[in-house]
Amino acid sequence: MKVVIVGAGSVGSSIARELLSHKHEILLIDLKPEVIGRSGLRGAHWLVGDACELSTLQDAKLEDADVVVSATGDDKVNLVVSLLAKTEFGVGRTVGRVNNPKNDWMFNDSWGVDVAVNTPQLMTALVEEAVEIGDLVRLLTLQTGVSSLVEFTVPHDSHVIGVTVGDIDWPEDSTLVAILRDQAPITPSRDDVLDGGDELFFVTTIAAEDGLRALLSPEQQQDREADLLEGQEDGRPARQQEQQAPEDDGFDG
């Protein structure tokens, strides 16, 4: 696979080093010729120039690239390079580095960005995933902002404990793709019973996140408890709130 990386700073060089170790063809573009000597990237090809100029991208033969990675420290440059790569050269896959989280909303297909890598947002998500219990945490945004990978750690007092995966009415456009239990991944099936401490991973549309959050939220537990309490006040055992009483069939005993 041929990958063109714009920006040979610490981020771009690290990406190139990993891709070179996987035997990919790498071309790095940077304005500063001195980065070539200090990079230590054996096997990489280099082009010194301004990647925002069409002539530089033409010299790089960008039309032959499978992926273009815009990894500079300037969001404006990363957006322009992604847009040129997509519209002028028809590159199949573009990856744009987001330096300022406030600019994240621009890194989408309107600017030619297929995948936006927001490092501050990603680090925040990983911190939240490690400490948040009982709340939905977005880990990654997929397909240019259409879908996401989210995680939910089941609290030990959650209303979903003891319920099978197949008995839960999951929101449309949300799919449970994995359960992490005791540090071991499980491929979920309809018969799997959820337990406290389970880490649930979903692929969902951004629009469906709120519905998924509402389904798993503590408010759902409170509503269920309120229904059970109402049944007790009516003189019925709480258990009967969860099961509809059978109709009278006309027989005694």
Secondary structure per residue as TSV (DSSP state, phi and psi in degrees):
chain	resnum	aa	ss	phi	psi
A	1	M	-	360.0	134.4
A	2	K	E	-95.4	123.8
A	3	V	E	-122.8	128.2
A	4	V	E	-104.7	125.7
A	5	I	E	-114.7	121.3
A	6	V	E	-97.6	119.0
A	7	G	-	103.5	109.1
A	8	A	-	-107.6	35.4
A	9	G	S	-76.4	-159.2
A	10	S	H	-62.8	-39.3
A	11	V	H	-70.5	-51.9
A	12	G	H	-61.1	-40.1
A	13	S	H	-66.0	-38.8
A	14	S	H	-64.8	-41.9
A	15	I	H	-62.3	-45.5
A	16	A	H	-61.2	-41.6
A	17	R	H	-62.0	-43.0
A	18	E	H	-66.0	-43.1
A	19	L	H	-68.3	-35.7
A	20	L	H	-63.7	-36.3
A	21	S	H	-67.3	-20.2
A	22	H	T	-98.4	14.6
A	23	K	T	71.0	28.9
A	24	H	-	-90.5	155.9
A	25	E	E	-85.9	123.8
A	26	I	E	-121.0	132.5
A	27	L	E	-122.9	124.2
A	28	L	E	-106.0	136.1
A	29	I	E	-116.9	128.5
A	30	D	E	-151.7	151.9
A	31	L	S	-73.9	-27.1
A	32	K	-	-98.6	115.6
A	33	P	T	-67.8	-22.9
A	34	E	H	-68.3	-17.9
A	35	V	H	-68.8	-22.0
A	36	I	H	-64.8	-44.3
A	37	G	H	-71.3	-30.4
A	38	R	H	-96.5	-1.3
A	39	S	H	-74.4	-39.8
A	40	G	-	71.2	20.4
A	41	L	-	-94.3	92.1
A	42	R	T	-74.8	132.4
A	43	G	T	95.5	-10.3
A	44	A	-	-83.2	149.2
A	45	H	E	-97.1	152.4
A	46	W	E	-129.7	148.0
A	47	L	E	-142.6	120.9
A	48	V	E	-92.7	122.7
A	49	G	S	168.7	176.4
A	50	D	-	-91.0	112.6
A	51	A	T	-71.0	-9.8
A	52	C	T	-82.9	-6.5
A	53	E	S	-94.7	132.5
A	54	L	H	-59.6	-36.2
A	55	S	H	-62.4	-36.2
A	56	T	H	-67.0	-42.9
A	57	L	H	-68.8	-31.6
A	58	Q	H	-67.5	-40.9
A	59	D	H	-62.8	-30.2
A	60	A	T	-79.5	-5.9
A	61	K	T	51.7	54.8
A	62	L	G	-61.7	-24.5
A	63	E	G	-64.1	-18.3
A	64	D	G	-91.8	-4.5
A	65	A	-	-79.2	140.7
A	66	D	S	-82.8	-35.8
A	67	V	E	-140.4	140.1
A	68	V	E	-118.9	126.0
A	69	V	E	-110.3	118.9
A	70	S	E	-97.8	103.9
A	71	A	-	-121.2	26.0
A	72	T	-	-76.7	172.4
A	73	G	S	-88.0	9.2
A	74	D	-	-118.3	114.7
A	75	D	H	-62.0	-34.7
A	76	K	H	-63.0	-43.3
A	77	V	H	-63.1	-44.2
A	78	N	H	-62.6	-36.8
A	79	L	H	-70.7	-45.0
A	80	V	H	-63.2	-44.5
A	81	V	H	-62.0	-44.2
A	82	S	H	-61.9	-42.9
A	83	L	H	-65.1	-44.0
A	84	L	H	-65.3	-41.5
A	85	A	H	-60.7	-39.9
A	86	K	H	-78.8	-46.1
A	87	T	H	-85.6	-35.6
A	88	E	T	-93.3	-27.8
A	89	F	T	-121.4	-4.7
A	90	G	-	62.8	34.7
A	91	V	-	-65.7	135.3
A	92	G	S	-70.9	-31.0
A	93	R	E	-141.6	125.8
A	94	T	E	-122.6	140.3
A	95	V	E	-124.9	126.4
A	96	G	E	-118.2	132.3
A	97	R	E	-83.6	129.4
A	98	V	E	-100.5	117.9
A	99	N	S	-90.6	-43.0
A	100	N	S	-106.2	115.9
A	101	P	G	-55.5	-24.2
A	102	K	G	-67.7	-18.9
A	103	N	G	-94.0	1.7
A	104	D	G	-57.4	-34.5
A	105	W	G	-64.8	-21.4
A	106	M	G	-84.3	-17.7
A	107	F	-	-83.7	75.6
A	108	N	S	-140.4	-171.0
A	109	D	G	-68.1	-17.2
A	110	S	G	-64.0	-29.1
A	111	W	G	-106.0	14.6
A	112	G	T	79.3	13.9
A	113	V	-	-95.0	119.3
A	114	D	S	-83.3	-41.7
A	115	V	E	-132.2	124.0
A	116	A	E	-102.6	130.0
A	117	V	E	-109.2	104.1
A	118	N	E	-101.9	94.7
A	119	T	H	-60.1	-46.9
A	120	P	H	-59.2	-41.7
A	121	Q	H	-66.0	-39.8
A	122	L	H	-64.6	-42.5
A	123	M	H	-65.4	-39.3
A	124	T	H	-61.5	-43.7
A	125	A	H	-62.3	-40.4
A	126	L	H	-67.6	-36.2
A	127	V	H	-65.2	-46.7
A	128	E	H	-63.7	-39.9
A	129	E	H	-61.4	-31.8
A	130	A	H	-77.2	-26.5
A	131	V	H	-118.7	-21.8
A	132	E	-	-80.8	130.5
A	133	I	-	-126.1	130.3
A	134	G	S	87.0	12.0
A	135	D	S	-136.7	150.0
A	136	L	E	-81.4	129.8
A	137	V	E	-120.2	124.4
A	138	R	E	-82.5	122.2
A	139	L	E	-93.5	-43.6
A	140	L	E	-144.0	148.6
A	141	T	E	-103.2	130.4
A	142	L	E	-115.3	159.7
A	143	Q	T	50.4	55.6
A	144	T	T	49.0	46.8
A	145	G	T	88.4	3.1
A	146	V	T	-83.7	-42.3
A	147	S	E	-125.1	168.6
A	148	S	E	-148.9	160.7
A	149	L	E	-105.6	120.2
A	150	V	E	-123.7	158.5
A	151	E	E	-130.6	143.7
A	152	F	E	-137.8	122.7
A	153	T	E	-94.9	122.4
A	154	V	-	-73.3	118.9
A	155	P	-	-64.9	157.4
A	156	H	T	-75.6	-5.4
A	157	D	T	-116.0	21.0
A	158	S	-	-72.1	150.3
A	159	H	T	-73.8	-11.5
A	160	V	T	-90.3	-5.8
A	161	I	T	-65.6	132.9
A	162	G	T	86.4	-2.9
A	163	V	-	-97.9	138.8
A	164	T	B	-78.2	154.0
A	165	V	G	-58.0	-40.2
A	166	G	G	-70.6	-18.5
A	167	D	G	-88.9	-4.0
A	168	I	S	-95.8	131.1
A	169	D	-	-85.3	82.7
A	170	W	-	-66.1	147.0
A	171	P	-	-61.6	150.6
A	172	E	T	-61.5	144.8
A	173	D	T	69.6	20.8
A	174	S	E	-126.6	128.2
A	175	T	E	-127.4	125.4
A	176	L	E	-76.8	115.2
A	177	V	E	-105.6	-19.2
A	178	A	E	-162.7	150.3
A	179	I	E	-122.6	127.0
A	180	L	E	-103.8	114.2
A	181	R	E	-131.4	125.2
A	182	D	T	53.3	41.6
A	183	Q	T	65.0	16.5
A	184	A	E	-119.6	129.2
A	185	P	E	-76.3	141.2
A	186	I	E	-125.0	132.0
A	187	T	-	-79.8	114.6
A	188	P	-	-68.3	141.8
A	189	S	-	-125.4	169.7
A	190	R	T	-61.1	-27.8
A	191	D	T	-91.5	-3.8
A	192	D	-	-68.9	132.9
A	193	V	B	-97.7	129.2
A	194	L	-	-76.3	146.4
A	195	D	-	-134.6	159.1
A	196	G	T	-62.5	138.0
A	197	G	T	89.6	-10.2
A	198	D	-	-61.6	138.3
A	199	E	E	-102.0	116.8
A	200	L	E	-101.1	130.6
A	201	F	E	-115.0	128.3
A	202	F	E	-122.4	143.8
A	203	V	E	-102.3	123.1
A	204	T	E	-145.4	157.6
A	205	T	E	-74.2	155.1
A	206	I	G	-58.6	-40.1
A	207	A	G	-65.0	-27.5
A	208	A	G	-88.2	-5.0
A	209	E	H	-60.9	-41.3
A	210	D	H	-63.0	-39.9
A	211	G	H	-65.1	-39.5
A	212	L	H	-67.3	-40.8
A	213	R	H	-62.9	-42.0
A	214	A	H	-65.2	-38.9
A	215	L	H	-62.9	-38.4
A	216	L	H	-95.1	-2.7
A	217	S	S	-74.1	160.4
A	218	P	H	-61.1	-25.0
A	219	E	H	-61.6	-32.2
A	220	Q	H	-63.8	-39.6
A	221	Q	H	-63.8	-42.7
A	222	Q	H	-64.2	-40.5
A	223	D	H	-62.1	-39.8
A	224	R	H	-66.4	-42.9
A	225	E	H	-64.7	-36.0
A	226	A	H	-64.6	-39.5
A	227	D	H	-64.4	-41.2
A	228	L	H	-65.2	-40.4
A	229	L	H	-64.5	-38.7
A	230	E	H	-62.9	-38.2
A	231	G	H	-65.2	-37.6
A	232	Q	H	-66.0	-37.3
A	233	E	H	-67.5	-25.1
A	234	D	T	-81.7	-0.8
A	235	G	T	89.3	6.5
A	236	R	S	-99.7	147.3
A	237	P	-	-59.3	147.0
A	238	A	G	-59.0	-35.3
A	239	R	G	-60.3	-30.0
A	240	Q	G	-72.3	-15.9
A	241	Q	G	-64.4	-27.2
A	242	E	G	-90.3	-10.8
A	243	Q	S	-131.6	132.1
A	244	Q	-	-71.6	131.3
A	245	A	-	-64.1	138.7
A	246	P	-	-66.5	147.2
A	247	E	-	-68.8	150.3
A	248	D	-	-66.7	121.3
A	249	D	-	-93.9	6.2
A	250	G	S	87.8	0.5
A	251	F	-	-106.7	146.4
A	252	D	-	-105.2	126.6
A	253	G	-	78.3	360.0
